[in-house]
Amino acid sequence: MQVQAERRGAEWLAEAGLRPTRQRLALAALLVGDGQNRHVTAESLYDAARASGGKVSLATVYNTLRAFCDAGLMSEITVDGSKSYFDTCVDDHPHFYWEDTAELTDAPASELEIARLPDAPKGAEVLRVDVVIRLKRV
């Protein structure tokens, strides 16, 4: 199973033309090795890497996540202006943010309707729209 995860991670990096360093390969295997999309924070990915025996610093995790985003492999979703989540699914889709657990999950895109966006200011263009729906368990 580990070999398959490493292969998927290497293929994921190759798709974006990223050099497969040891750290990038290890983190890519954790992110996409099982074929599932995930939402991670730098801290949660760092913890997962350490738990799997990886020797990587938190700064390296941040830098690697930034490189993955810059290469189009992931998108960054900011919650509260200070907490960032990184999503391996780069299609446009909304998210649920669970206030009680600080977890970010996908919301069904087929149920979201945005009828109209305001015009971008002169000299600017809309790059993307992030929709984060905050939830509280009742």
DSSP file with accessible surface (Angstrom, degrees, kcal/mol):
  #  RESIDUE AA STRUCTURE BP1 BP2  ACC     N-H-->O    O-->H-N    N-H-->O    O-->H-N    TCO  KAPPA ALPHA  PHI   PSI    X-CA   Y-CA   Z-CA
    1    1 A M     >        0   0  180      0, 0.0     4,-2.1     0, 0.0     5,-0.1   0.000 360.0 360.0 360.0 -40.0    0.0    0.0    0.0
    2    2 A Q  H  >  +     0   0  117      1,-0.2     4,-2.5     2,-0.2     5,-0.2   0.891 360.0  53.0 -63.0 -38.7    2.9    2.4    0.8
    3    3 A V  H  > S+     0   0  112      1,-0.2     4,-2.4     2,-0.2    -1,-0.2   0.917 109.1  49.3 -63.4 -41.3    4.4    1.8   -2.6
    4    4 A Q  H  > S+     0   0   69      2,-0.2     4,-2.7     1,-0.2    -1,-0.2   0.906 110.3  50.7 -64.4 -40.9    1.1    2.7   -4.3
    5    5 A A  H  X S+     0   0   14     -4,-2.1     4,-2.4     2,-0.2    -2,-0.2   0.918 111.3  48.2 -63.1 -42.6    0.8    5.9   -2.2
    6    6 A E  H  X S+     0   0   98     -4,-2.5     4,-2.5     2,-0.2    -2,-0.2   0.897 111.1  50.8 -65.6 -38.4    4.4    6.9   -3.1
    7    7 A R  H  X S+     0   0  115     -4,-2.4     4,-2.5     2,-0.2    -2,-0.2   0.938 110.8  48.3 -65.2 -45.5    3.7    6.2   -6.8
    8    8 A R  H  X S+     0   0   77     -4,-2.7     4,-2.3     1,-0.2    -1,-0.2   0.908 112.1  49.9 -60.3 -43.2    0.5    8.3   -6.7
    9    9 A G  H  X S+     0   0    0     -4,-2.4     4,-2.2     2,-0.2    -1,-0.2   0.924 110.7  48.9 -61.6 -42.7    2.4   11.1   -5.0
   10   10 A A  H  X S+     0   0   38     -4,-2.5     4,-2.4     1,-0.2    -2,-0.2   0.907 111.9  48.9 -64.5 -40.7    5.2   11.0   -7.6
   11   11 A E  H  X S+     0   0   92     -4,-2.5     4,-2.3     2,-0.2    -1,-0.2   0.897 108.8  53.9 -64.8 -40.0    2.6   11.1  -10.4
   12   12 A W  H  X S+     0   0   27     -4,-2.3     4,-0.9     2,-0.2    -2,-0.2   0.922 111.5  44.9 -60.7 -44.4    0.8   14.0   -8.8
   13   13 A L  H ><>S+     0   0    0     -4,-2.2     5,-2.4     1,-0.2     3,-0.7   0.908 111.0  53.6 -65.9 -41.6    4.1   16.0   -8.6
   14   14 A A  H ><5S+     0   0   70     -4,-2.4     3,-1.2     1,-0.2    -2,-0.2   0.875 100.2  61.6 -62.8 -37.6    5.0   15.1  -12.2
   15   15 A E  H 3<5S+     0   0  152     -4,-2.3    -1,-0.2     1,-0.3    -2,-0.2   0.832 111.3  39.5 -56.0 -34.7    1.7   16.4  -13.5
   16   16 A A  T <<5S-     0   0   34     -4,-0.9    -1,-0.3    -3,-0.7    -2,-0.2   0.423 114.3-116.1 -95.8  -1.8    2.6   19.8  -12.2
   17   17 A G  T < 5 +     0   0   66     -3,-1.2     2,-0.3    -4,-0.5    -3,-0.2   0.750  60.7 154.8  72.5  24.1    6.2   19.6  -13.3
   18   18 A L      < -     0   0   32     -5,-2.4    -1,-0.2    -6,-0.1    -2,-0.1  -0.676  50.7-110.8 -87.5 139.1    7.5   19.8   -9.7
   19   19 A R        -     0   0  170     -2,-0.3     2,-1.9     1,-0.1     5,-0.1  -0.462  30.4-125.3 -65.6 130.0   10.8   18.3   -8.8
   20   20 A P        +     0   0   77      0, 0.0    -1,-0.1     0, 0.0   -10,-0.0  -0.476  38.6 176.1 -83.5  77.2   10.3   15.2   -6.6
   21   21 A T     >  -     0   0   25     -2,-1.9     4,-2.8     1,-0.1     5,-0.2  -0.311  45.4-104.8 -71.1 165.5   12.4   16.0   -3.6
   22   22 A R  H  > S+     0   0  152      1,-0.2     4,-2.3     2,-0.2     5,-0.2   0.929 121.9  46.0 -57.9 -45.2   12.3   13.6   -0.6
   23   23 A Q  H  > S+     0   0   58      1,-0.2     4,-2.5     2,-0.2     5,-0.3   0.922 112.7  49.3 -66.7 -43.3   10.1   15.9    1.4
   24   24 A R  H  > S+     0   0   51      1,-0.2     4,-2.8     2,-0.2     5,-0.2   0.914 111.6  49.8 -62.5 -41.9    7.7   16.6   -1.5
   25   25 A L  H  X S+     0   0   56     -4,-2.8     4,-2.3     2,-0.2    -1,-0.2   0.920 111.7  48.0 -62.7 -43.2    7.3   12.9   -2.2
   26   26 A A  H  X S+     0   0   49     -4,-2.3     4,-1.6    -5,-0.2    -2,-0.2   0.932 116.0  42.8 -64.5 -44.6    6.6   12.1    1.4
   27   27 A L  H  X S+     0   0    1     -4,-2.5     4,-2.1     1,-0.2    -2,-0.2   0.897 112.7  53.1 -70.9 -37.4    4.0   14.9    1.8
   28   28 A A  H  X>S+     0   0    0     -4,-2.8     4,-3.0    -5,-0.3     5,-0.5   0.907 106.3  53.5 -63.0 -40.3    2.4   14.1   -1.6
   29   29 A A  H  X5S+     0   0   10     -4,-2.3     4,-1.6     1,-0.2    -1,-0.2   0.903 110.5  47.3 -62.0 -38.4    2.0   10.5   -0.6
   30   30 A L  H  <5S+     0   0   54     -4,-1.6    -1,-0.2    -5,-0.2    -2,-0.2   0.875 116.6  44.3 -68.6 -35.6    0.2   11.6    2.6
   31   31 A L  H  <5S+     0   0    0     -4,-2.1    -2,-0.2     1,-0.1    -1,-0.2   0.894 136.6   4.7 -78.2 -42.6   -2.0   14.0    0.6
   32   32 A V  H ><5S+     0   0   17     -4,-3.0     3,-1.8    -5,-0.2    -3,-0.2   0.359  93.4 108.4-127.1   5.1   -3.0   11.9   -2.4
   33   33 A G  T 3<<S+     0   0    4     -4,-1.6   -25,-0.2    -5,-0.5    -3,-0.1   0.775  85.2  44.2 -61.0 -28.5   -1.6    8.5   -1.8
   34   34 A D  T 3  S-     0   0   76     -5,-0.2    -1,-0.3     2,-0.2     3,-0.1   0.384 113.4-113.7 -97.5   3.7   -5.0    6.9   -1.1
   35   35 A G  S <  S+     0   0   47     -3,-1.8     2,-0.3     1,-0.3    -2,-0.1   0.498  78.3 120.8  81.4   2.4   -6.7    8.6   -4.0
   36   36 A Q        -     0   0  121     -5,-0.0    -1,-0.3     1,-0.0    -2,-0.2  -0.722  63.8-120.3 -99.8 149.6   -9.0   10.6   -1.7
   37   37 A N        -     0   0   91     -2,-0.3     2,-0.3    -3,-0.1    -5,-0.1  -0.568  35.8-171.6 -80.8 149.9   -9.2   14.4   -1.6
   38   38 A R        -     0   0   70     -2,-0.2    50,-2.1    67,-0.0     2,-0.5  -0.977  26.5-140.3-143.1 159.1   -8.4   16.0    1.7
   39   39 A H  E     +A   87   0A  43     -2,-0.3     2,-0.3    48,-0.2    48,-0.2  -0.991  35.9 169.6-114.6 121.8   -8.4   19.3    3.6
   40   40 A V  E     -A   86   0A  13     46,-2.3    46,-3.3    -2,-0.5     2,-0.3  -0.921  29.7-140.7-131.3 156.8   -5.4   19.8    5.8
   41   41 A T     >  -     0   0   13     -2,-0.3     4,-2.3    44,-0.2     5,-0.2  -0.729  37.2-109.9-101.0 164.5   -3.7   22.5    7.8
   42   42 A A  H  > S+     0   0    1     42,-0.4     4,-2.5    -2,-0.3     5,-0.2   0.920 121.1  51.3 -59.3 -39.1    0.1   22.8    7.7
   43   43 A E  H  > S+     0   0   77      1,-0.2     4,-2.5     2,-0.2    -1,-0.2   0.897 109.0  48.3 -67.1 -41.7    0.0   21.6   11.3
   44   44 A S  H  > S+     0   0   48      2,-0.2     4,-2.2     1,-0.2    -1,-0.2   0.892 113.4  47.8 -68.6 -35.6   -2.2   18.6   10.7
   45   45 A L  H  X S+     0   0    4     -4,-2.3     4,-2.6     2,-0.2    -2,-0.2   0.912 110.9  51.8 -69.4 -39.4    0.0   17.6    7.7
   46   46 A Y  H  X S+     0   0   61     -4,-2.5     4,-2.6    -5,-0.2     5,-0.2   0.942 110.4  48.6 -59.2 -46.2    3.1   18.1    9.8
   47   47 A D  H  X S+     0   0  101     -4,-2.5     4,-2.5     1,-0.2    -2,-0.2   0.907 111.7  49.2 -61.7 -42.4    1.7   15.8   12.5
   48   48 A A  H  X S+     0   0   41     -4,-2.2     4,-1.6     2,-0.2    -1,-0.2   0.903 111.0  50.2 -64.8 -39.4    0.8   13.2   10.0
   49   49 A A  H  <>S+     0   0    3     -4,-2.6     5,-2.8     2,-0.2    -2,-0.2   0.929 112.4  46.1 -64.9 -44.6    4.3   13.3    8.5
   50   50 A R  H ><5S+     0   0  126     -4,-2.6     3,-1.6     1,-0.2    -2,-0.2   0.905 110.2  54.0 -64.6 -40.6    5.9   12.9   11.9
   51   51 A A  H 3<5S+     0   0   91     -4,-2.5    -1,-0.2     1,-0.3    -2,-0.2   0.815 106.3  53.0 -64.8 -28.2    3.5   10.1   12.8
   52   52 A S  T 3<5S-     0   0   80     -4,-1.6    -1,-0.3    -5,-0.2    -2,-0.2   0.356 126.5-100.3 -89.3   6.3    4.5    8.2    9.7
   53   53 A G  T < 5S+     0   0   55     -3,-1.6    -3,-0.2     1,-0.3    -2,-0.1   0.512  71.9 150.1  92.4   4.8    8.2    8.5   10.6
   54   54 A G      < -     0   0   21     -5,-2.8     2,-0.8    -6,-0.2    -1,-0.3  -0.428  42.5-142.0 -73.6 145.6    9.0   11.4    8.3
   55   55 A K        +     0   0  158     -2,-0.1     2,-0.3     2,-0.0    -1,-0.1  -0.873  48.7 132.9-108.5  96.1   11.7   13.9    9.2
   56   56 A V        -     0   0   16     -2,-0.8     2,-0.2   -10,-0.1    -6,-0.0  -0.993  48.2-127.4-145.6 144.1   10.3   17.2    8.1
   57   57 A S     >  -     0   0   54     -2,-0.3     4,-2.0     1,-0.1     5,-0.1  -0.570  25.1-117.8 -89.8 159.5   10.1   20.6    9.8
   58   58 A L  H  > S+     0   0   61      1,-0.2     4,-2.6     2,-0.2     5,-0.2   0.897 117.1  56.0 -62.2 -36.9    6.9   22.7   10.0
   59   59 A A  H  > S+     0   0   57      1,-0.2     4,-2.7     2,-0.2    -1,-0.2   0.908 106.0  50.7 -61.9 -40.2    8.6   25.4    7.9
   60   60 A T  H  > S+     0   0   40      2,-0.2     4,-2.7     1,-0.2    -1,-0.2   0.899 108.5  52.2 -64.5 -39.2    9.2   22.8    5.2
   61   61 A V  H  X S+     0   0    0     -4,-2.0     4,-2.9     2,-0.2     5,-0.2   0.952 111.0  47.1 -61.8 -47.8    5.6   21.7    5.3
   62   62 A Y  H  X S+     0   0  101     -4,-2.6     4,-2.3     1,-0.2    -2,-0.2   0.939 114.4  46.8 -58.1 -47.7    4.5   25.4    4.9
   63   63 A N  H  X S+     0   0  113     -4,-2.7     4,-2.3     1,-0.2    -1,-0.2   0.887 113.2  49.1 -63.0 -38.7    6.9   25.9    2.0
   64   64 A T  H  X S+     0   0   10     -4,-2.7     4,-2.7     2,-0.2    -2,-0.2   0.921 109.9  50.3 -69.3 -42.9    5.9   22.7    0.3
   65   65 A L  H  X S+     0   0    0     -4,-2.9     4,-2.4    -5,-0.2    -2,-0.2   0.913 110.4  51.1 -60.6 -40.3    2.2   23.5    0.6
   66   66 A R  H  X S+     0   0   99     -4,-2.3     4,-2.9    -5,-0.2    -2,-0.2   0.932 110.3  49.0 -62.7 -43.2    2.9   26.9   -0.9
   67   67 A A  H  X S+     0   0   21     -4,-2.3     4,-1.9     1,-0.2    -2,-0.2   0.908 110.2  51.3 -63.1 -40.4    4.7   25.2   -3.8
   68   68 A F  H  <>S+     0   0    0     -4,-2.7     5,-2.5     2,-0.2     6,-0.9   0.906 112.5  46.2 -63.1 -40.7    1.8   22.8   -4.3
   69   69 A C  H ><5S+     0   0   23     -4,-2.4     3,-1.7     4,-0.2    -2,-0.2   0.938 110.9  51.6 -66.5 -45.6   -0.6   25.7   -4.4
   70   70 A D  H 3<5S+     0   0  124     -4,-2.9    -1,-0.2     1,-0.3    -2,-0.2   0.829 109.4  51.5 -60.6 -30.7    1.6   27.7   -6.8
   71   71 A A  T 3<5S-     0   0   37     -4,-1.9    -1,-0.3    -5,-0.2    -2,-0.2   0.483 118.3-112.8 -85.4  -3.6    1.8   24.7   -9.1
   72   72 A G  T < 5S+     0   0   45     -3,-1.7    -3,-0.2    -4,-0.3    -2,-0.1   0.594  86.4 116.6  84.7  10.9   -2.0   24.4   -9.1
   73   73 A L  S   <S+     0   0   12     -5,-2.5     2,-0.3    -6,-0.2    -4,-0.2   0.738  80.9  15.5 -81.8 -24.4   -2.1   21.1   -7.2
   74   74 A M        -     0   0    5     -6,-0.9     2,-0.3    -9,-0.1    -2,-0.2  -0.924  67.4-137.3-141.4 163.8   -3.9   22.5   -4.2
   75   75 A S  E     -B   87   0A  16     12,-2.0    12,-2.9    -2,-0.3     2,-0.5  -0.942  17.6-131.4-124.1 152.3   -6.0   25.5   -3.3
   76   76 A E  E     -B   86   0A  49     -2,-0.3     2,-0.5    10,-0.2    10,-0.2  -0.872  16.0-167.2-104.0 130.7   -5.8   27.5   -0.1
   77   77 A I  E     -B   85   0A   1      8,-3.1     8,-2.9    -2,-0.5     2,-0.5  -0.982  10.5-152.6-117.4 120.1   -9.0   28.3    1.8
   78   78 A T  E     -B   84   0A  70     -2,-0.5     2,-0.4     6,-0.2     6,-0.2  -0.824   8.7-168.4 -98.1 130.9   -8.6   30.9    4.5
   79   79 A V  E >> S-B   83   0A   3      4,-3.5     4,-2.2    -2,-0.5     3,-1.1  -0.968  74.1  -2.9-117.6 131.3  -11.0   30.9    7.5
   80   80 A D  T 34 S-     0   0  103     -2,-0.4    -1,-0.1     1,-0.3     4,-0.1   0.678 111.9 -85.8  64.5  14.8  -11.1   33.8    9.9
   81   81 A G  T 34 S+     0   0   70      2,-0.2    -1,-0.3     1,-0.2     3,-0.1   0.411 126.9  56.6  72.0  -5.2   -8.3   35.5    8.1
   82   82 A S  T <4 S+     0   0  104     -3,-1.1     2,-0.6     1,-0.2    -2,-0.2   0.613  87.8  70.7-129.6 -23.8   -5.7   33.6   10.1
   83   83 A K  E  <  - B   0  79A  81     -4,-2.2    -4,-3.5   -42,-0.0     2,-0.4  -0.890  62.4-163.4-106.3 123.1   -6.3   29.9    9.7
   84   84 A S  E     - B   0  78A  31     -2,-0.6   -42,-0.4    -6,-0.2     2,-0.4  -0.873   6.0-167.2-108.8 137.8   -5.5   28.3    6.3
   85   85 A Y  E     - B   0  77A  10     -8,-2.9    -8,-3.1    -2,-0.4     2,-0.5  -0.907  13.3-143.8-114.8 147.5   -6.7   25.0    5.0
   86   86 A F  E     -AB  40  76A   4    -46,-3.3   -46,-2.3    -2,-0.4     2,-0.5  -0.964  12.8-159.0-118.4 128.4   -5.2   23.4    1.9
   87   87 A D  E     -AB  39  75A   0    -12,-2.9   -12,-2.0    -2,-0.5   -48,-0.2  -0.915  16.3-158.9-114.4 127.9   -7.5   21.4   -0.4
   88   88 A T  S    S+     0   0    9    -50,-2.1     2,-0.8    -2,-0.5    -1,-0.1   0.625  80.6  81.1 -79.3 -13.0   -6.3   18.7   -2.9
   89   89 A C        -     0   0   18    -51,-0.3   -14,-0.1     1,-0.1     4,-0.1  -0.850  59.0-178.5 -92.6 110.9   -9.5   19.2   -4.9
   90   90 A V        +     0   0   70     -2,-0.8    -1,-0.1   -17,-0.1   -16,-0.1   0.423  42.8 112.3 -95.8   1.5   -8.9   22.2   -7.0
   91   91 A D  S    S-     0   0  117      1,-0.1     2,-0.4   -16,-0.0    -2,-0.1  -0.406  84.9 -92.4 -65.9 152.0  -12.3   22.3   -8.7
   92   92 A D  S    S+     0   0  136     -2,-0.1    -1,-0.1    38,-0.0    -2,-0.1  -0.525  70.3 139.4 -66.6 122.6  -14.5   25.2   -7.8
   93   93 A H        -     0   0   35     -2,-0.4    38,-0.3    -4,-0.1     2,-0.1  -0.968  47.8-111.2-161.8 151.9  -16.7   24.1   -4.9
   94   94 A P        -     0   0    3      0, 0.0    13,-2.4     0, 0.0     2,-0.3  -0.352  29.2-142.8 -82.5 168.4  -18.0   25.4   -1.6
   95   95 A H  E     -Cd 106 132B   6     36,-2.4    38,-3.4    11,-0.3     2,-0.4  -0.951   7.6-137.5-131.6 151.5  -17.0   24.3    1.9
   96   96 A F  E     -Cd 105 133B  55      9,-3.0     9,-2.5    -2,-0.3     2,-0.6  -0.901  16.7-157.6 -99.7 134.9  -18.6   23.7    5.2
   97   97 A Y  E     -Cd 104 134B  13     36,-2.9    38,-3.2    -2,-0.4     2,-0.9  -0.972   8.6-147.7-114.3 118.1  -16.6   24.9    8.2
   98   98 A W  E >>> -Cd 103 135B  55      5,-2.9     4,-1.8    -2,-0.6     5,-1.0  -0.770   6.1-161.8 -88.7 106.7  -17.5   23.1   11.4
   99   99 A E  T 345S+     0   0   87     36,-2.5    -1,-0.2    -2,-0.9    37,-0.1   0.850  85.3  53.5 -58.0 -38.9  -17.1   25.7   14.2
  100  100 A D  T 345S+     0   0   88     35,-0.4    -1,-0.2     1,-0.2    36,-0.1   0.806 124.1  23.8 -73.3 -27.5  -17.0   23.1   17.0
  101  101 A T  T <45S-     0   0   72     -3,-0.6    -1,-0.2     2,-0.1    -2,-0.2   0.445  95.9-127.4-114.7  -3.5  -14.2   20.9   15.5
  102  102 A A  T  <5 +     0   0   37     -4,-1.8     2,-0.4     1,-0.2    -3,-0.2   0.842  59.7 148.9  55.8  37.0  -12.5   23.5   13.2
  103  103 A E  E   < -C   98   0B  96     -5,-1.0    -5,-2.9   -63,-0.0     2,-0.5  -0.797  39.0-150.4-103.4 141.9  -12.9   21.0   10.4
  104  104 A L  E     +C   97   0B   5     -2,-0.4     2,-0.3    -7,-0.2    -7,-0.2  -0.944  22.3 170.8-111.0 128.8  -13.3   22.0    6.7
  105  105 A T  E     -C   96   0B  35     -9,-2.5    -9,-3.0    -2,-0.5     2,-0.2  -0.920  37.6 -92.4-132.6 161.0  -15.4   19.7    4.5
  106  106 A D  E     -C   95   0B  68     -2,-0.3   -11,-0.3   -11,-0.2   -67,-0.0  -0.467  32.9-151.8 -71.8 142.2  -16.7   19.9    1.0
  107  107 A A        -     0   0    8    -13,-2.4     2,-0.5    -2,-0.2     5,-0.1  -0.829  37.6 -87.8-107.4 153.2  -20.3   21.2    0.5
  108  108 A P    >   -     0   0   53      0, 0.0     3,-1.3     0, 0.0     4,-0.2  -0.472  33.0-161.0 -67.4 115.5  -22.3   20.0   -2.5
  109  109 A A  G >  S+     0   0   52     -2,-0.5     3,-1.6     1,-0.3   -14,-0.0   0.827  87.0  67.0 -64.5 -30.6  -21.5   22.4   -5.4
  110  110 A S  G 3  S+     0   0  115      1,-0.3    -1,-0.3    -3,-0.0   -17,-0.0   0.709  99.4  51.7 -66.2 -17.0  -24.7   21.3   -7.2
  111  111 A E  G <  S+     0   0  156     -3,-1.3     2,-0.5     2,-0.0    -1,-0.3   0.446  91.0  93.3 -98.4  -0.7  -26.8   23.0   -4.5
  112  112 A L    <   -     0   0   66     -3,-1.6     2,-0.4    -4,-0.2    -3,-0.0  -0.807  50.1-177.3 -98.0 131.6  -25.0   26.3   -4.6
  113  113 A E        -     0   0  181     -2,-0.5     2,-0.6     0, 0.0    -3,-0.0  -0.992   9.3-175.9-127.0 123.8  -26.4   29.1   -6.7
  114  114 A I        -     0   0   87     -2,-0.4     3,-0.1     1,-0.1    -2,-0.0  -0.963   5.6-172.3-115.6 109.1  -24.7   32.5   -7.1
  115  115 A A        -     0   0  108     -2,-0.6     2,-0.3     1,-0.3    -1,-0.1   0.877  64.2  -7.4 -72.8 -37.6  -26.9   34.6   -9.2
  116  116 A R        -     0   0  189      2,-0.0    -1,-0.3     0, 0.0     0, 0.0  -0.979  55.0-148.3-161.9 142.6  -24.6   37.5   -9.7
  117  117 A L        -     0   0   74     -2,-0.3     3,-0.1    -3,-0.1     2,-0.0  -0.853  35.9-103.4-107.2 150.7  -21.3   38.9   -8.5
  118  118 A P        -     0   0  104      0, 0.0     2,-0.1     0, 0.0    -1,-0.0  -0.368  48.0 -93.4 -66.3 152.2  -20.5   42.6   -8.2
  119  119 A D        -     0   0  143      1,-0.1     3,-0.1     6,-0.0     6,-0.1  -0.406  43.6-110.7 -63.6 142.0  -18.3   44.0  -10.9
  120  120 A A        -     0   0   38      4,-0.1     3,-0.1     1,-0.1     4,-0.1  -0.441  42.0 -94.8 -68.9 148.2  -14.7   44.0  -10.1
  121  121 A P    >   -     0   0   98      0, 0.0     3,-1.8     0, 0.0    -1,-0.1  -0.228  58.1 -74.3 -59.8 157.2  -13.2   47.4   -9.5
  122  122 A K  T 3  S+     0   0  214      1,-0.3     3,-0.1    -3,-0.1    -3,-0.0  -0.244 122.8  21.6 -54.5 132.2  -11.5   49.1  -12.5
  123  123 A G  T 3  S+     0   0   87      1,-0.3     2,-0.3    -3,-0.1    -1,-0.3   0.569 110.8  91.1  84.8  10.1   -8.1   47.4  -13.2
  124  124 A A    <   -     0   0   60     -3,-1.8     2,-0.3    -4,-0.1    -1,-0.3  -0.907  54.1-158.8-133.1 160.4   -9.0   44.2  -11.4
  125  125 A E        -     0   0  155     -2,-0.3     2,-0.5    -3,-0.1    -6,-0.0  -0.986  29.9-107.5-137.6 149.8  -10.5   40.8  -12.3
  126  126 A V        -     0   0   79     -2,-0.3     3,-0.1     1,-0.2    -6,-0.0  -0.645  30.3-177.4 -76.1 123.0  -12.2   38.2  -10.2
  127  127 A L        -     0   0  152     -2,-0.5     2,-0.3     1,-0.4    -1,-0.2   0.857  63.1 -31.2 -87.0 -44.5   -9.9   35.2   -9.9
  128  128 A R        -     0   0   98      2,-0.0     2,-0.5   -36,-0.0    -1,-0.4  -0.971  51.6-124.0-166.9 163.8  -12.2   33.0   -7.9
  129  129 A V        -     0   0   64     -2,-0.3     2,-0.5    -3,-0.1    -3,-0.0  -0.982  20.0-155.7-120.2 122.5  -14.9   33.0   -5.3
  130  130 A D        -     0   0   86     -2,-0.5     2,-0.6   -38,-0.1    -2,-0.0  -0.889   6.5-165.7 -98.3 126.6  -14.5   31.1   -2.1
  131  131 A V        +     0   0   33     -2,-0.5   -36,-2.4   -38,-0.3     2,-0.5  -0.961   9.2 177.1-114.7 116.7  -17.7   30.1   -0.3
  132  132 A V  E     -d   95   0B  47     -2,-0.6     2,-0.6   -38,-0.2   -36,-0.2  -0.984  12.5-160.2-120.6 117.1  -17.3   28.9    3.3
  133  133 A I  E     -d   96   0B  64    -38,-3.4   -36,-2.9    -2,-0.5     2,-0.4  -0.886  14.2-141.7-100.1 116.2  -20.5   28.0    5.1
  134  134 A R  E     -d   97   0B 107     -2,-0.6     2,-0.3   -38,-0.2   -36,-0.2  -0.663  20.0-165.9 -83.6 133.0  -20.0   28.1    8.8
  135  135 A L  E     -d   98   0B  43    -38,-3.2   -36,-2.5    -2,-0.4     2,-0.4  -0.901  14.3-167.2-121.8 148.2  -21.9   25.4   10.8
  136  136 A K        -     0   0  168     -2,-0.3     2,-0.2   -38,-0.2   -38,-0.0  -0.999  27.6-122.8-130.3 129.4  -22.7   24.9   14.4
  137  137 A R              0   0  123     -2,-0.4    -2,-0.0     1,-0.0   -39,-0.0  -0.507 360.0 360.0 -71.1 140.5  -24.0   21.5   15.7
  138  138 A V              0   0  181     -2,-0.2    -1,-0.0     0, 0.0     0, 0.0  -0.782 360.0 360.0-118.6 360.0  -27.4   21.7   17.4
